[in-house]
Amino acid sequence: MDDVRDDDVIHRDDFIRLDGVEKVFEVRRKTGFLRRERREVRAVDGLSFGVARGEMVGYIGPNGAGKSTTIKMLTGILTPSGGRLRVAGIDPSRERTRLARRIGVVFGQRTTLWWDLPLIDSYRLAHRMYRIPDARYRANLDRCVELLELGALLDVPVRQLSLGQRMRGDIAAALLHDPEVLYLDEPTIGLDVVSKAKVRGFLRELNTERGTTVLLTTHDLQDIEQLCSRVMVIDHGRLMYDGPLAGLHEVGESERTLVVDLERELPPIDAPAPARVVRVEGPRQWLAFPASASAAGLVAAIAAAYPLVDLSVREPDIEAVIAKMYAERAGA
Ligand SMILES: Nc1ncnc2c1ncn2[C@@H]1O[C@H](COP(=O)(O)OP(=O)(O)OP(=O)(O)O)[C@@H](O)[C@H]1O
């Protein structure tokens, strides 16, 4: 832990640590022929959290919440306006180059690969740029090529790759120098189901086998469901929730849906409260019940009294949960 200085000792367990971090942008807006109005945008507003080494954390929130600004501060691209921030004991904006050797970044909407060159050339460049020892570069490249199925793509110019192939190429590029922490900003955006599964499988393995700390920003909540045991929700630059995904359902008082296929069309099922029928279409009925409750009792009660053919349970739409959570806080 040679990077930990005296003032970092309090939080030495946290690999990433933010204390009261702020980022204020000054925006000038034209309001007349010669007049301009100055306005402050608090993109990040007193944010505090820690991420332990080896954690895989989802970082979610609506558009403009401050997610990208946080990631940019964590990489050192942006300097905080206030508060204190450390990644691996390093102040990112003051020692950006030193930090760059320890972090990897993937922005789903932008590529770091050389557009007109074969994929392998971008990797060769990273090899030299990060001064990665030859043996380590080889081993990491081989591993990424195998797990991300890049073998047939190495000699293909990046502009000819599909979105999913390019994304896998970008993830490999971010990992060749063995970063201890990986920031992923929308890594599955626009990918088809198969590509999403490949990317998620790879990230899961990276985290469990290498212990890479991962901070994942996404609008695809299945990414979070499948990869992260902890989720942080940010809005207006503030932390609204930090905990397990299941807890988010409780906070948002979300509901699951039991879809029941009966033998024939029947009046709405008389279900034990708080479950209730919310939709009937022919022999199919939809029943809403609290997400935190078990479906077993409800299923048993219905099966005992009704002629059941089939049933399935649908998970709540987490985006709706978050929206509900915001609405409740705003009204409080
Ligand atoms: N360079 C900048 N100058 C002025 N305002 C900015 C700048 N960058 C971001 N902002 C503002 O800061 C706020 C937070 O933006 P940020 O990009 O961090 O949000 P986000 O959560 O990443 O959103 P999205 O999901 O849309 O990417 C927004 O109001 C945005 O307009």
The ligand as an SDF file (V2000), in Angstrom:
LIG
                    3D

 31 33  0  0  0  0  0  0  0  0999 V2000
  -18.5940   20.7040  -19.5460 N   0  0  0  0  0  0  0  0  0  0  0  0
  -19.7590   21.0410  -19.0610 C   0  0  0  0  0  0  0  0  0  0  0  0
  -20.1490   22.3330  -19.0130 N   0  0  0  0  0  0  0  0  0  0  0  0
  -21.3440   22.6870  -18.5010 C   0  0  0  0  0  0  0  0  0  0  0  0
  -22.2420   21.8230  -17.9820 N   0  0  0  0  0  0  0  0  0  0  0  0
  -21.9150   20.5300  -17.9890 C   0  0  0  0  0  0  0  0  0  0  0  0
  -20.6720   20.0630  -18.5420 C   0  0  0  0  0  0  0  0  0  0  0  0
  -20.6510   18.7050  -18.3990 N   0  0  0  0  0  0  0  0  0  0  0  0
  -21.8000   18.3480  -17.8190 C   0  0  0  0  0  0  0  0  0  0  0  0
  -22.5670   19.4280  -17.5690 N   0  0  0  0  0  0  0  0  0  0  0  0
  -23.8940   19.4390  -16.9210 C   0  0  0  0  0  0  0  0  0  0  0  0
  -23.7670   18.7390  -15.6940 O   0  0  0  0  0  0  0  0  0  0  0  0
  -24.9090   17.9390  -15.4200 C   0  0  0  0  0  0  0  0  0  0  0  0
  -24.4910   16.4870  -15.2370 C   0  0  0  0  0  0  0  0  0  0  0  0
  -24.0250   15.9530  -16.4910 O   0  0  0  0  0  0  0  0  0  0  0  0
  -23.4360   14.4610  -16.6650 P   0  0  0  0  0  0  0  0  0  0  0  0
  -22.9830   14.3590  -18.0870 O   0  0  0  0  0  0  0  0  0  0  0  0
  -22.4490   14.1910  -15.6030 O   0  0  0  0  0  0  0  0  0  0  0  0
  -24.7320   13.5780  -16.4260 O   0  0  0  0  0  0  0  0  0  0  0  0
  -24.9620   12.0240  -16.6810 P   0  0  0  0  0  0  0  0  0  0  0  0
  -25.5840   11.5120  -15.4280 O   0  0  0  0  0  0  0  0  0  0  0  0
  -23.7210   11.3900  -17.1400 O   0  0  0  0  0  0  0  0  0  0  0  0
  -26.0390   12.0300  -17.8440 O   0  0  0  0  0  0  0  0  0  0  0  0
  -26.2760   11.0460  -19.0960 P   0  0  0  0  0  0  0  0  0  0  0  0
  -26.9140    9.8080  -18.5470 O   0  0  0  0  0  0  0  0  0  0  0  0
  -27.2040   11.8400  -19.9510 O   0  0  0  0  0  0  0  0  0  0  0  0
  -24.9350   10.8120  -19.7370 O   0  0  0  0  0  0  0  0  0  0  0  0
  -25.8560   18.1740  -16.5890 C   0  0  0  0  0  0  0  0  0  0  0  0
  -26.7690   19.1840  -16.2250 O   0  0  0  0  0  0  0  0  0  0  0  0
  -24.9410   18.6640  -17.7080 C   0  0  0  0  0  0  0  0  0  0  0  0
  -25.6320   19.4970  -18.5900 O   0  0  0  0  0  0  0  0  0  0  0  0
  1  2  1  0
  2  3  1  0
  2  7  2  0
  3  4  2  0
  4  5  1  0
  5  6  2  0
  6  7  1  0
  6 10  1  0
  7  8  1  0
  8  9  2  0
  9 10  1  0
 10 11  1  0
 11 12  1  0
 11 30  1  0
 12 13  1  0
 13 14  1  0
 13 28  1  0
 14 15  1  0
 15 16  1  0
 16 17  2  0
 16 18  1  0
 16 19  1  0
 19 20  1  0
 20 21  2  0
 20 22  1  0
 20 23  1  0
 23 24  1  0
 24 25  2  0
 24 26  1  0
 24 27  1  0
 28 29  1  0
 28 30  1  0
 30 31  1  0
M  END
$$$$
